[in-house]
Every structure is written in structure tokens, then in C-alpha cells.
Amino acid sequence: MNKTYKITGGKILRGKITLAGAKNVATKVIVASLLAESKSILENIPRISDVEITLQMCHDLGVQYKWLDKNILEVDPTGLKEYKVPLKYTGKNRIPILFLGPLLHRFGKAEIPVLGGCSIGKRPVNFHIEAYQKLGATIEYSQNRYFAVSKGLKGAKIRLNYPSVGATENILLGASLAEGTTVIENAAIEPEIQDLALFLQAMGAIVYRDVNRTWIIEGVKKLKGAHFSIMKDRIEAASFASLALANKGDILIEDAEQKYLITFLNWVRKIGGNFEIQKEGIRFCNNRSFRGVVLETDVHPGFMTDWQQPFCVVLTQAEGVSVIHETVYENRLGYTKALNQMGAKIYLFKECLGTKTCRFAHRDFYHSAVIIGPTPLHGAKIEIPDLRAGFSYLIAALIAQGETEISGGEKLERGYEDLKERLLNLGAQID
């Protein structure tokens, strides 16, 4: 369903907002639960469209699930009977590739449709495919599907060319029940991956993080269901924090954890922003003016690429010149065109405008932005290109003068639970 948000901006927002469970953990632990021989109970699962699509895929494979409470989910994999993820999920999100491990372990074969997700740059599956080939699977591509077969996955040493989050998670799933030991080098080490590893351990896996971006998984014979509560969403925390900063409001983000936001909070301080660490969470308040900075995104523990778009709106209100160098996705700055339509002054460059020479140097990608501020924003009609850019448009609309009409609201609901209601509770004028 196409959804449109109509927002009247310019009102100072105040109040409390409670974080939902992490989107980037919820879908992964649901798939991981299929590795077990019994039911799992998962707590803090957000009711968002990405979770619902993942559950529909599981159901079509024979898995039973039910909501025990609003955010408590029971998953029963004992009825898993189908090795083909239906073609109707082609392009829906990036979850289907994660079914490789559970389906290969159960059936010795798997069929997976091509992936979808946000249009923020190439997100190839070659890391996933090459990793499973090293684990002993044979994989072919034909007619928008990946066909995989295996006589039993075996542990292997896998070095990723880039610390891909999705590939690291996928290898963890496949290696947990593989014969022998798997070592993942140059792996992603995001907190969300740590949470997935904790769930796998709760089910009976032997998995731990070693030094120098290394994960070690000692395969076990079987896994059992577990009762597990996932972490709160640190991307959502930074999104609402950016709203509070740009809006010059007073917002307490309940359940926000400093340990997951240390890098983001350092950059808040660098621009002259103010926050208070409290028992209930983190409060952003008393922000009057900001100064420009030079910022680069990176894999954890760097500044998260998913924090970049909301924070960009904050920088449009900062004094002087700011620079953003995007090093994770090559096309992630396209959303700035709509912000310029609303009055921002953002200029894109192909050069690496930062201290790092990244993967996109000399490759004709507009992956650096120069932001001149502060600039007053005004309402406009704009369309959401992807999930995180969508939230940046919400922030821009809420600080702009006049009415903004944002189409493509269904993309926002992929990752933010009860978004309209939570914003209304802060005093936003939104429909």
C-alpha cells in the first residue's frame, strides 16, 4: 500500500519516546530459529513490515509462528517441510539469502529468489555465495533464483574482501551446524551480529569473537529452541536523537544505551550538541547552535552509514561548512536532492572528501557531500527513496516552515514501529 505523510513543521517537540527492538536483529533471529529442533520464544520483536515479510516466508516453508504478546513471538520450526523460498518474495527484502543455512542443513538443498531492499547502491550476494561454496555447497544462478545443494556443510576458513554484515551473519548461520570449525576473517563485528551470536549460543552453538575482526564457530550436531530478548534499535535511537537535535527540542529516548551509541554521541559533541545520560535512557535538550564537521561513515565501530542521513539534516542547521564522506554504499547520497528542494545547500562530489581513500575512489560515484549551513527549510512534495532517507525527510519536514507531503511512507514502516503515534506523542503535527 502506498502511504503519504502530511506534516506541518516548525513546532518544538518535547516528551519521551521508547525504542523498539532492533530491526536488523529481529529478522535474523527469526531465520536463525529455523536451525533448531524445537520452538523459540523471541522477545522485543518490532511489528514492522520487514518482520512480517520474514514471517510470511517462514510460514510458506512450513514454519508455524504466533504472537504471544505485542512484541513476543513464538517460532516453531518443527513443521519445516519446503526447501524453496517462493518467487513471490523476489525483490521484497534481503532476508531470503539467509535461509541458505537452515534449508541446506534440513534438506541438503535450497532455492532462493533474488534479493531486494533499499536502493542505496550495489549490495551483491557474491560474498554469501562464495562463503557457502567454501563451506561445501554447490550454487548456481538461473531465472532469478539461486539453486544450492550440499551433502553436508563443513567448516572452513573464510576471509571476506569487505566486512559485510549480511555475509558475516549468513556464515554464522551456516557454520553453527557444519562439521568442524569455521573461521571468518575480516568479518563485521556490529552489535547486531553480537546479538545474533548470543542467540545462536543460547540455542547450543559454540560461537565467539576473536581479535582482529575474527569470528570462530565450532559446529555442533544439533540446536534447540531458546528464549531470547533482542537488543533495542541503535539506528532508531540515532534517528530520534537527530530529530531532537535538528528540532532544538527536548526528547528523552527511553532504553537508549550509551554503549551502542558511543561513536554517534561523540559526533553530537563535536558539532556542539548536548545530551544527558540518564537512568531511563538518553535525553537530548538545550541545543541552540551547531558547528560544521567533517564526517566519514564506516563499518563498526565507525560512524554507521544508517546514521548518516538523519544526521545530515542536523548538519543543514550547523554554522559553516560540513562534509560527509560515505564509504559504505556508493549511491547513498541521492536523497539529498529532496533536501535541497526544501532549502538545504548540499553539493555532491565524486572525490573522497575525507581522510580515507575508500572503495569508491576514482569510480565516478557521488559519495561525498558538502553542506553549507545553517539554512531554513520549507515544505515541499517529496518521495522517499529508502528507509533511512525517509526518516531524514521526516526530520526535515518537522523543522520546516509550512506543510510537507512525503509519499512512499510504506518504506518507513519497514523499519519503524508505530512511527506516527510516537511522533504525535512528542507533539508533531502529522497525518
MIBATI-898976 format. One record per atom (N, C-alpha, C): x, y, z. Coordinates in steps of 0.1 Angstrom, whole numbers, plus 2048, in hexadecimal, padded with zeros to 3 digits. Example, Ala and Ser with C-alpha at 12.3 -4.5 7.8 and 13.67 -1.06 7.14 Angstrom:
REM residues 2
8847C784E/87B7D384E/8847DF84E/8807EA847/8897F5847/88180084F/
//
This chain:
REM residues 431
8087F4800/800800800/80980C800/8068167F7/80D8237F7/80882C801/81183180A/80C83A815/813847813/80B852817/81185F817/80F866824/81A86C829/81A874835/819882832/810889839/80E898838/81289E845/81D8A6845/8238AB851/8238BA851/81E8C185B/8208CF85D/82B8D1867/8368D8862/8428D986A/8428E6873/84E8E7879/8518F3881/84D8F3890/8488E8894/8448E78A2/84E8DF8AA/8528E58B6/85C8DF8BE/8568D28C5/85E8C78C4/8598BA8C9/85F8B88D6/8568B28DF/85A8AF8ED/8548A28F1/85B89B8FA/85588F900/85E883900/858878901/86086B902/85C8628F6/86685A8F2/8648518E8/86B8448EB/8648398EA/86A82C8EE/86F8248E1/87B81F8E2/8818188D6/87A80B8D5/8798078C8/8747F98C4/8817F08C4/87E7E38C2/8887D98C0/88F7DC8B3/89C7D78B2/8A47DA8A6/89F7D389A/89B7DA88F/8977D5883/8A27CB87D/8AE7CF87E/8B97C7878/8BD7BB880/8B67B988B/8B87AD893/8AC7A4892/8A07AA892/8937A3892/892799887/89479E87B/89279586F/89D78A86F/8A978C874/8B4782874/8B177787E/8AC77B88A/8AA770894/89E768890/89476E889/889766884/88E75B87B/89675F871/89C755868/8A574B870/8AD750879/8B6747881/8AE73D889/8A274088D/89A737895/89672A88D/89772B880/89471F877/89F715878/8AA71887E/8B570F880/8B270588B/8A9709894/8A77018A0/89D6F589D/89D6EC8A7/8936E18A6/8876E38AE/8866EF8B5/87A6F18BD/8777008BC/86C7048C3/8677128C3/87171C8C9/8707288C5/8777338CB/86D73E8CE/8707458D9/8687518DD/87175D8DC/86D7668D4/8757728D1/86E77F8D6/8747868DF/86F7928E4/87479F8DE/86D7A98DF/8717B78DB/8717B78CB/8697AF8C5/8687AF8B6/85F7BA8B1/8647C38A9/85C7CE8A4/8517CA89A/8457CF89B/83B7CC891/83C7D5885/8467D287C/8497DA870/8477D1864/8477D7858/8447CF84C/84F7C5849/85C7C984C/8667BF849/8657B3851/8617B485D/85E7A8866/8537A0861/8487A785D/83C7A0857/83F79884B/84779E842/84B797835/85478B839/85D78D842/865781846/85D77684C/853779854/84A76F85A/84276984F/83D770845/83676A83A/83E760833/84B763830/85475A82A/85574D832/85774F83F/858743848/84C73B847/840741847/83373A847/83273283A/83673882F/835731822/83F725821/84972582A/85271A82A/84D70F834/84271183B/83C708844/83E70B853/845716856/84771A863/83B720869/83871D876/82C72387D/83172E886/82A739887/82D743891/82074A896/8227508A2/8177578A8/81C7628B1/81576D8B1/8187788BB/8127758C8/81A7748D2/8167718E0/81277E8E7/8177898E2/8147978E7/8187A08DC/8177AD8DE/81A7B68D3/8277B48CD/8327B28D5/83F7B18D0/8467A48D4/83E79A8D8/84478D8DC/83F7838D1/84877C8CB/8457738C0/84A7658C3/84175B8C0/84574D8C1/8477488B2/8527418B0/85573B8A3/85772D8A5/85072589D/85071689E/855711890/86270D88F/868708883/8666F9880/85F6F2889/85E6E4887/8566DF87B/84E6E8876/8466E586A/84D6E985D/8596EE85D/8606F2851/8616E7847/85B6E983C/8596DE832/85C6E2824/8606EE821/8626F3814/8706FA812/8776F7808/8846FC806/8857087FC/87970B7F7/8797167ED/8727237F3/87972E7F4/87373A7F8/86C73F7EB/85E7417EC/8567457E1/85B7517D9/8597507CC/85D75B7C3/8567687C6/84A7677CD/8437747CF/84A77D7D9/8557787DF/85D7817E8/8697877E1/86A7857D4/87478B7CC/87479A7CE/88079F7D1/8817AE7D3/87B7B47DF/8757AC7E8/86E7B27F3/8777B87FE/8817B0802/88C7B580B/8987AC809/8A27AD812/8AE7A6811/8AF79981A/8A479581F/8A478A828/8A577C821/89F77A815/89F76C810/8AC76580F/8B776D80D/8C476680C/8C8760819/8C3765824/8C775F831/8C0752834/8B774E82B/8B174082D/8BA735828/8C5739821/8CE72E81C/8D2724827/8D7729832/8DC72083D/8D1717842/8C671D847/8BB71484C/8B670A842/8B470E836/8AF70582C/8B96FA827/8C56FE826/8D06F4822/8D26EA82D/8D16EE83A/8D36E5845/8C76DB846/8BB6E0843/8AF6D8844/8AD6CF838/8AF6D482C/8AB6CD820/8B76C9817/8C26D0819/8CE6CE810/8CC6D5803/8C26DE802/8C06E67F6/8B86F27FA/8B96FD7F2/8B17097F4/8B07107E7/8A47177E6/8A27207DB/89E72E7E0/8A57387DC/8A37457E2/8A174F7D6/8977587D7/8957627CD/89F76E7CF/8A07767C4/8A97817C5/8A478B7CF/8AD7937D4/8AA79C7E0/8A67A97DC/8A07B07E6/89C7BE7E4/8A27C77EF/89A7D07F4/89F7D97FE/8A07E87F9/8A67F0801/8A77FE7FD/8B18007F1/8AE80A7E9/8B680D7DD/8C18177E1/8CB8127E8/8D681B7ED/8E38187E7/8E380F7DD/8F080B7D7/8F07FC7D6/8FA7F77CF/8FB7E97CD/8FD7E17DA/8F57D77DC/8F77CF7E8/8F87C07E3/9037BD7DD/9047B07D7/9037A47E0/8FF7987DB/8FF78D7E4/90B7847E2/9157897DA/9207807D7/92777C7E4/9287857EE/92E7817FB/927775801/91A775801/91276A806/91475D7FE/91475E7F1/9157527E8/92374C7EA/92D7547E9/93B74F7EA/93D7497F8/93874E802/939749810/93373B811/92773980B/92072C80C/927722803/92D7277F8/93571E7F0/9417187F7/947721800/95271C808/94D713813/941714817/93B70B821/9376FE81B/9386FD80E/9356F0807/9286F07FF/9226FB7FD/9156FB7F5/9196FE7E6/9116F87DD/9116FC7CF/9057057CC/9087107C6/8FE71A7C4/8FE71F7B6/8F271F7AF/8F17247A2/8E672F7A1/8E6738797/8DC742796/8D5740789/8C8741789/8C074077C/8B274577F/8AD74D775/89F752776/89B758783/8A4762787/8A1769794/8A17617A0/8A87567A0/8A874D7AC/8B77487AE/8BA7467BA/8C673F7BE/8C37307C2/8CA7277BB/8C77197BE/8D47137C6/8D270F7D2/8DD70A7DA/8DB6FB7DE/8E56F37DE/8E56E67E3/8F16E37EB/8F06DA7F5/8FB6D67FD/8F96C8803/9046C0804/9036B380B/9076B581A/9076C181E/90B6C482C/9166CF82C/9126DA833/91C6E5834/9276E183D/9336E6839/93F6E3841/9466F0844/94C6F1850/9536FD855/95E70184B/96070E84A/96A714841/970721846/97B725841/981732844/97C73B839/97574683C/96F74F833/97475D836/97A76382C/97E77182E/97677A824/96F78382A/96678C822/96E79881D/96C79B810/9737A780A/96E7B4810/9637B4816/95D7C081D/9557BB829/9567C1834/94F7BD840/9407BE83F/93A7B6836/92B7B7834/9237B183F/91A7B9844/9117B584F/9097A984B/9027A983F/8F979E83B/901792839/90C792833/914786830/91978083D/91E789846/922783853/91777C85A/90B78285B/90077C861/8FC76E85A/8FD76E84D/8F9762845/903757848/91075A849/91A75084C/91874A85A/914753864/91274F871/906744871/8FC747869/8F173D869/8F5730863/8FC731858/900724851/90A71C859/913723860/91E71D867/91A716874/90F71B87A/90B716887/909707887/90370287C/9016F387C/90A6EC872/9146F386D/91D6ED864/9276E486B/92D6DA864/9366D186A/9446D886B/9496D9877/9566DF879/9556EE87C/9616F587B/962703880/96370C874/95B717875/95C72286B/96272E871/96B735869/97174186E/96D74C863/968757868/96476285F/96E76D862/976771858/98077C859/97B788852/97F794857/97B7A1852/96B7A1852/96679D85D/95779C85E/9527A9864/9457AA862/93D7B5869/93C7B2878/93C7BC880/93B7BA88F/9317C3895/9277C788E/91C7D0893/9157CA89F/9107D28A8/9097CD8B4/8FD7C38B0/8F77C68A4/8EC7BE8A0/8F17AF89D/8FD7AE898/9037A1895/90679A8A2/90B7A28AC/90D79C8B9/9007978BF/8F579E8BD/8E87998C2/8E478C8BB/8E678B8AE/8E377F8A7/8EB7738AD/8F87768AF/90176C8B5/8FC7678C3/8F77718CB/8F276D8D8/8E67648D7/8DE7678CD/8D275E8CB/8D67508C7/8E074F8BD/8E57428B9/8EB73B8C5/8F37428CD/8F873B8D9/8ED7368E2/8E373E8E4/8D873A8ED/8D172D8E7/8D272B8DA/8CC71F8D4/8D57138D5/8E27168D9/8EB70B8DA/8F870C8D1/8F97178C9/9057188C1/91171C8C9/91C7198C3/92971D8C8/92F7288BF/92D7348C3/9317408BA/93674B8C2/9417518BE/94775C8C5/9507658BC/9517718C1/95977B8B9/96877B8BE/97177A8B5/97F77A8B8/9847888B4/99178A8B5/9977978B2/9987998A3/99A7A689F/99C7A9891/9907A5888/9847A988C/9787A7884/977798880/97879088A/977781887/96C77B88F/964772889/95A76A890/95E75B88E/95C754899/960746899/95373E89D/94F734894/94372C897/94771D896/9457168A2/9487088A2/93A7018A0/9396FA895/92C6F4892/9276EA89C/91A6EA89E/9146E08A8/90B6D78A0/9066CC8A6/8FD6C38A0/8EF6C889E/8EA6CF8A9/8DD6D48A8/8DB6E08B1/8D06E88AE/8CD6F38B6/8BF6F28BB/8BC6F88C6/8AE6F78CC/8A97068CD/89C7078CE/8967148CF/89A71B8DC/8997288DC/89D7308E7/89473C8EA/8947418F6/88C74D8FA/8967588FA/8947628F1/89E76D8EF/89777A8ED/89D7858F3/8987938F1/8A379A8E9/89F7A08DE/8A97A78D5/8AB7B58DA/8B67BB8D6/8BA7C88DA/8B17D38D4/8B17DF8DA/8AA7EA8D5/8B17EF8C8/8A97F78C0/8AE7FB8B3/8B78088B4/8C48068B2/8CD8128B4/8CC81B8A8/8C781689C/8C581F891/8B9828893/8AE822899/8A382A89D/8A78348A7/8AF8308B1/8B383A8BB/8BA8468B5/8C38448AB/8CA84F8A5/8C185789C/8B7850896/8AD85788E/8A5861897/8A085D8A2/8988668AB/8A18708B1/8AE86C8B4/8B78768B9/8B98818AF/8BB87E8A3/8BD888898/8B1891897/8A588B899/899893899/89989D8A4/89C8998B0/89D8A28BB/8A78AD8B9/8B28AA8B3/8BD8B48B1/8B88BE8A7/8B48B989B/8B08C2890/8A48CB894/89B8C589C/88F8CC8A0/8918D68AC/89D8D58B2/8A08DC8BF/8968D98C9/8928CC8C9/8878C88D3/88D8C28E0/8858BC8E7/8898B68F4/8838A88F4/88A89E8F1/8858908EF/88E8878F7/88787F900/88E874907/88C8678FF/8968618FA/8958548F3/8978498FD/88C843901/88C83990B/89282C906/89A82690E/8A181990B/8AC81B901/8B08278FD/8BC8298F5/8C88268FE/8D181E8F8/8DD81A900/8EA8218FB/8F1827904/8FD82F900/9078268FA/9088198FE/9138108F9/91180E8EA/90580E8E5/90280C8D7/9038188CF/9038248D5/9038318CE/90F8398D1/91A8338D6/92583B8DA/92B8448CE/92C83E8C2/9318458B7/9288508B3/91B84D8B2/9118588AE/9118638B8/9128608C5/91286A8D0/91E8738CF/92986D8CB/9368758CA/9348808BF/92D87C8B4/92B8858A9/9218908AD/91788C8B5/90E8968BB/9168A18C2/91F89D8CA/9288A68D2/9308AE8C9/9358A88BE/93E8AF8B5/9378BB8AE/92A8B98AB/9238C58A5/91E8CF8AF/9208CC8BC/91C8D58C7/90E8D18CC/90A8C58C9/8FD8C18CE/8FD8BD8DD/8F28BC8E3/8F18B98F1/8E88AD8F4/8EC8A48FD/8E4899901/8E7895910/8DE88E916/8E088A924/8DD87B925/8E787492B/8E586592D/8DD86493A/8D185E939/8C985C945/8C684D947/8C084A952/8BD83C955/8B383694B/8A983E947/89F83993E/8A483992F/8AE84092C/8B384191E/8BC84D91C/8BB853910/8C385F90D/8BA86A909/8BC87690F/8B488290D/8BB88C904/8B58908F9/8BB89A8F1/8B38A78F2/8BA8B28F7/8B38BE8FB/8BD8CA8FB/8B78D68FC/8BF8E28FE/8C98E48F2/8C68E08E6/8CE8E28DB/8CA8EF8D3/8D48F88D2/8D19058CC/8D89078BF/8E49038BE/8EC9058B1/8F68FA8B0/8F98F78A3/9038ED8A0/90D8F2897/9198EB896/9238EF88D/9268E4883/92B8E7878/92E8DE86D/9398D4871/9398C886B/9438BE86D/9468B7860/9518AF860/9548A6855/95289885A/948890854/94488485A/94587984F/94A86D853/94B86284A/943856850/93B84F848/93584384C/93F83784B/93C82D852/945821852/93D816859/94380A858/93E7FE85F/94180086E/93A7F8876/93C7F9884/94A7F7888/9507FF891/94A80989A/949817894/94A819887/949826881/93B82B882/93A83787B/92C83E87B/924836871/919831876/91082886E/90B82F861/90B828856/90582D84A/8F683084C/8EF828854/8E182B857/8DE837860/8E883C866/8E784886E/8E9854865/8EE853859/8F385E851/8E886784C/8DD861847/8D2869841/8CB87284C/8C786C857/8C1875861/8CA880866/8D787D868/8E188686D/8E4891863/8E288E856/8E489884B/8DA8A384D/8CE8A0851/8C48AB853/8C98B485F/8CE8AE869/8D48B6874/8DF8C086F/8E78BB866/8F28C3861/8ED8CE858/8E18CD852/8DC8D884A/8D98E4853/8D88E1860/8D58EC86A/8E28F0872/8EE8EB86D/8FA8EE874/9018FA86D/908902875/90F90E870/91B90A868/91C91085C/92890D853/92790284A/9328FB847/9338F083D/9348E3844/92D8D9840/92E8CB844/9318C2838/9388B783B/93B8AE830/9378A0835/93089882D/92D88A82F/934882824/93C878828/94286F81F/93C861822/93485C818/92D85081A/936845814/93B83B81C/944831818/93E823818/93182281B/92B81481C/923811810/91A81B80C/912819800/9148247F6/9168217E9/91A82B7DF/90F8357DB/9038317DD/8F883A7D8/8EF83E7E3/8F483F7EF/8EC8427FA/8E88517FC/8EF85A7F4/8EC8687F6/8E286E7ED/8DC8657E5/8D286A7DB/8C68717E2/8C386E7EE/8B88737F5/8B98827F7/8C58887F6/8C88967FA/8C189F7F0/8BD89A7E4/8B78A27DA/8A98A87DF/8A28A07E7/8958A47ED/8988AE7F8/8A38AD7FF/8A68B680A/8A98C4804/8B08C47F8/8B38D07F1/8A68D77EC/89C8CE7E8/88F8D37E4/8888DB7EF/88B8D77FC/8858DD808/88D8E980D/8988EC806/8A08F880A/8AE8F580F/8B28E9810/8C08E6814/8CA8E9809/8D68EA80D/8E18ED803/8EB8E1805/8E98D77FD/8F18CB7FD/8F78C87EF/9048C77EE/90A8C57E2/9128B77E2/9108AF7D7/9168A27D7/9228A27CE/92C8997D2/9388987CB/93C8897CA/9448867BF/9488797BD/9558767C5/95C8807C9/96987E7D0/9668797DE/9718737E4/97086F7F2/97487B7FA/96A8827FF/96D88F807/96E88B816/979885819/97B880827/98987B829/98C875834/99A871836/99C863830/99185C82D/99284E828/99084E819/999846812/997843804/98E836804/982837800/97982C801/9778247F4/96F81A7F5/96D8117E9/9678187DD/9628247DF/95B82B7D4/9648357CE/9708367D2/9798407CC/97B83E7BD/97A8487B5/97C8487A6/97283F79F/96683D7A5/95D83479F/95083B79B/95084979A/945851795/93885079D/93A84D7AA/92E84D7B3/92E85A7BB/9228607BC/92186C7C4/91F8687D3/92A8667DA/92A8617E7/92F86A7F2/9318777EE/9358817F8/92B88D7F7/928893802/91F89E802/9258AA80A/9238B6805/9278C280C/91A8C9810/9188CC81C/90C8D2821/90F8E0827/9088EA821/9098F8826/8FD8FB82F/90090083B/8F5903844/8F891084D/8EE914855/8E190D856/8D891384B/8CE90A847/8C590E83D/8B790B842/8AE915841/8A0912845/89990983A/89190083F/88B8F7835/87C8FA834/8768F7829/8688FA826/8618ED821/8548EC822/84D8E181E/84E8DE80F/84C8D180B/84C8CE7FD/8458C07FB/8448BC7EF/83F8AE7EC/84B8A67E8/84D89C7F0/8598937ED/8558857EE/85E87C7E9/85B86D7E9/8678667F0/86485D7F8/86E855800/87584B7F7/88284B7F5/88A8417ED/88D8357F5/890836802/89482B80A/89182D819/892823821/88E82482F/89482F837/8A1830837/8A883A840/8A784883A/8A784982D/8A5856827/89785B82A/88D85182B/88085582F/87F85C83C/886857846/88685D853/88D86B852/89786C84A/89D87A849/893884843/88A87F83A/880888835/87688C83F/873882848/86A885853/86F89085C/87C88F85F/883899868/8828A7861/8868A7854/8868B384C/8788B984C/86D8B184A/8608B684A/85C8BC857/8608B6862/85C8BA870/8638C7874/86E8CB86D/8758D7871/8728E2866/86C8DE85B/8698E7850/85D8F0853/85C8FC84D/85190484D/846900843/83A8FE847/8308FA83D/82D8EB83D/8268E7833/8228D9832/82B8D1828/82F8C582C/8368BC824/82E8B0821/82E8AC815/82789F811/83189580D/83288A815/83C880812/83587380E/83886F801/8328637FC/83C8577FE/83784B7FD/84083F7FF/84183C80E/837840816/83883D824/83982F828/83582681F/836817822/844813824/84E81A81E/85C81781F/86081982E/85B824834/85E827842/85981C84B/84E816848/84880C851/84F7FF850/8597FE846/8627F2846/86A7F1853/86D7FD859/8777FD864/873805870/86880B870/86481387C/85680F880/85580A88D/848806892/840811897/833812894/82981C89A/82F82A898/83582D88D/83C83988B/83384688D/828846886/81F852887/81B854896/81784A89D/81284B8AA/81D8518B3/82984C8B2/8348508BA/83785F8B8/8378638AB/8398718A8/82E87A8AD/8228758AC/81787D8B1/81887F8C0/81D8758C8/81F8778D6/8298818DA/8328848D0/83C88F8D2/83789D8CF/82B89D8C9/8258AA8C5/8268AD8B6/82A8A38AE/82B8A58A0/81D8A789A/81C8AF88F/8108B0888/8118A887B/80C89C87B/80E893870/80288A86E/800887861/7F487F85D/7F8877851/
//
